[in-house]
Amino acid sequence: MVEGRLKIVVFGSFNAGKSSLIQALDPRSRHIEATSNEGATTVAFDFGRLQVRDQAVYLFGTPGQERFEFVRQILSRGMDGAIIVVDATTGVDAMTRHLYGQLKALGVPLAFMANKCDCPGAAPEAIHRDLPGETVHPISARNGENVHAALDAFVATLAAR
């Protein structure tokens, strides 16, 4: 960790809300996407930066499709922490479990953000049950609910290390 700066990489399944989270935290964030019949999706990364406590936080959002594993590996280099965004309307899926296993094996400090808690059918408590012992913050990236508080809490744990 470079004094006063944190690199946090944001992971998650396709359509979990990684780009929305970064944009809610930094409205001036940058996004590299492609558009198809299904809409727009991240194909390289998102980038945002903001000040949290006394830290300059650099956020790098990864694409959620399996075929972009190489991008996730590149963006992961030198990370101080990781956030895994989980869609609270669908729960913990195979991609989330894969990402979780990789990050745990690397010993990377991480936090989970249960996104879309403002949507019908959201069940953040199910994510807590599926990931016992892990920190899960209920958020809504779309309306910004709890995103800054969740990031602040995570940064506090990184600063304490």
C-alpha positions as CSV (number, residue, x, y, z in Angstrom):
1,M,0.0,0.0,0.0
2,V,1.4,3.4,-1.0
3,E,1.0,5.9,1.9
4,G,-2.2,7.9,1.5
5,R,-3.4,6.0,-1.6
6,L,-5.5,2.8,-2.0
7,K,-6.2,0.8,-5.1
8,I,-9.5,-1.0,-4.7
9,V,-10.7,-3.3,-7.5
10,V,-14.4,-3.9,-7.9
11,F,-15.5,-7.4,-9.0
12,G,-18.8,-9.1,-9.6
13,S,-21.0,-11.0,-12.0
14,F,-22.4,-9.6,-15.2
15,N,-25.1,-6.9,-14.4
16,A,-24.4,-6.9,-10.6
17,G,-23.9,-3.1,-10.7
18,K,-20.2,-2.6,-10.6
19,S,-20.2,0.3,-13.0
20,S,-23.2,1.8,-11.2
21,L,-21.4,1.6,-7.9
22,I,-18.3,3.4,-9.2
23,Q,-20.5,6.1,-10.8
24,A,-22.5,6.6,-7.6
25,L,-19.2,7.0,-5.7
26,D,-17.6,9.2,-8.3
27,P,-20.0,10.9,-10.8
28,R,-17.0,11.9,-13.0
29,S,-15.8,8.2,-13.3
30,R,-14.7,6.8,-16.7
31,H,-16.2,3.8,-18.3
32,I,-15.2,1.7,-21.3
33,E,-18.1,-0.2,-22.7
34,A,-19.5,-1.9,-25.8
35,T,-23.1,-1.8,-26.9
36,S,-25.1,-4.8,-28.2
37,N,-28.7,-5.8,-28.6
38,E,-28.8,-6.5,-24.8
39,G,-27.5,-3.0,-23.9
40,A,-24.2,-1.7,-22.8
41,T,-21.6,-3.7,-20.9
42,T,-18.1,-3.1,-19.6
43,V,-15.5,-4.6,-21.8
44,A,-12.3,-3.2,-20.3
45,F,-12.7,-1.3,-17.0
46,D,-14.3,1.5,-15.1
47,F,-12.2,4.0,-13.2
48,G,-13.1,6.4,-10.4
49,R,-11.3,8.2,-7.7
50,L,-12.4,10.0,-4.5
51,Q,-11.1,10.9,-1.1
52,V,-12.2,8.7,1.8
53,R,-10.9,9.7,5.2
54,D,-7.3,10.7,4.6
55,Q,-6.9,8.3,1.7
56,A,-7.0,8.9,-2.1
57,V,-9.0,5.9,-3.3
58,Y,-8.7,4.7,-6.8
59,L,-11.5,2.3,-7.9
60,F,-11.1,0.0,-10.8
61,G,-14.2,-1.9,-12.0
62,T,-13.8,-5.2,-13.8
63,P,-16.0,-6.7,-16.5
64,G,-18.3,-9.5,-15.2
65,Q,-18.2,-11.9,-18.1
66,E,-15.9,-15.0,-17.8
67,R,-14.1,-14.3,-21.1
68,F,-12.6,-11.2,-19.5
69,E,-10.5,-13.1,-16.9
70,F,-7.3,-11.6,-18.4
71,V,-8.6,-8.1,-17.7
72,R,-9.4,-9.0,-14.1
73,Q,-5.9,-10.4,-13.7
74,I,-4.3,-7.2,-15.1
75,L,-6.4,-4.9,-13.0
76,S,-5.8,-7.0,-9.8
77,R,-2.0,-6.3,-9.8
78,G,-1.1,-4.2,-6.8
79,M,-4.6,-4.0,-5.4
80,D,-4.9,-3.1,-1.7
81,G,-8.4,-4.4,-1.4
82,A,-11.3,-5.8,-3.3
83,I,-15.1,-5.3,-3.4
84,I,-17.4,-8.0,-4.7
85,V,-20.7,-6.6,-5.9
86,V,-23.6,-9.1,-5.6
87,D,-27.0,-8.6,-7.1
88,A,-29.3,-9.0,-4.0
89,T,-32.2,-10.0,-6.3
90,T,-30.4,-13.1,-7.6
91,G,-27.9,-13.9,-4.8
92,V,-24.5,-15.5,-4.8
93,D,-23.9,-17.2,-8.2
94,A,-21.1,-19.4,-9.6
95,M,-19.1,-16.3,-10.8
96,T,-19.3,-14.7,-7.4
97,R,-18.1,-17.9,-5.8
98,H,-15.2,-18.1,-8.4
99,L,-14.2,-14.6,-7.7
100,Y,-14.4,-15.1,-3.9
101,G,-12.3,-18.2,-4.1
102,Q,-9.6,-16.5,-6.1
103,L,-9.4,-13.4,-3.9
104,K,-9.4,-15.5,-0.7
105,A,-6.5,-17.6,-2.1
106,L,-4.6,-14.3,-2.7
107,G,-5.3,-13.1,0.9
108,V,-6.8,-9.9,-0.4
109,P,-8.9,-7.9,2.1
110,L,-12.4,-7.8,0.7
111,A,-15.9,-6.7,1.3
112,F,-19.2,-7.6,-0.3
113,M,-21.8,-5.1,-1.4
114,A,-25.3,-6.5,-1.8
115,N,-26.6,-4.2,-4.6
116,K,-30.1,-3.5,-5.7
117,C,-31.5,-3.6,-2.2
118,D,-34.1,-1.1,-3.3
119,C,-35.6,-3.6,-5.8
120,P,-38.5,-6.1,-5.3
121,G,-37.2,-9.5,-4.3
122,A,-33.9,-8.3,-2.9
123,A,-32.6,-10.6,-0.1
124,P,-29.3,-9.3,1.3
125,E,-29.7,-11.5,4.3
126,A,-29.4,-14.5,1.9
127,I,-26.0,-13.3,0.9
128,H,-25.0,-13.1,4.6
129,R,-26.0,-16.8,4.9
130,D,-24.2,-17.8,1.8
131,L,-21.0,-16.0,2.9
132,P,-20.7,-16.7,6.6
133,G,-18.2,-14.5,8.4
134,E,-17.8,-12.0,5.5
135,T,-18.8,-8.4,5.7
136,V,-21.8,-7.6,3.5
137,H,-23.0,-4.1,3.0
138,P,-26.6,-3.6,1.7
139,I,-26.5,-0.8,-0.9
140,S,-28.3,0.6,-3.9
141,A,-25.9,1.9,-6.5
142,R,-28.7,3.2,-8.6
143,N,-29.9,5.7,-6.0
144,G,-26.6,5.9,-4.1
145,E,-28.1,4.5,-0.9
146,N,-25.3,3.5,1.6
147,V,-22.6,3.4,-1.0
148,H,-20.4,6.0,0.6
149,A,-20.9,4.6,4.1
150,A,-20.0,1.1,2.9
151,L,-16.9,2.3,1.2
152,D,-15.9,4.3,4.2
153,A,-16.3,1.3,6.5
154,F,-14.2,-0.8,4.1
155,V,-11.5,1.8,3.9
156,A,-11.4,2.0,7.7
157,T,-10.6,-1.8,7.8
158,L,-7.8,-1.3,5.2
159,A,-6.3,1.6,7.1
160,A,-6.3,-0.4,10.3
161,R,-4.1,-3.1,8.8
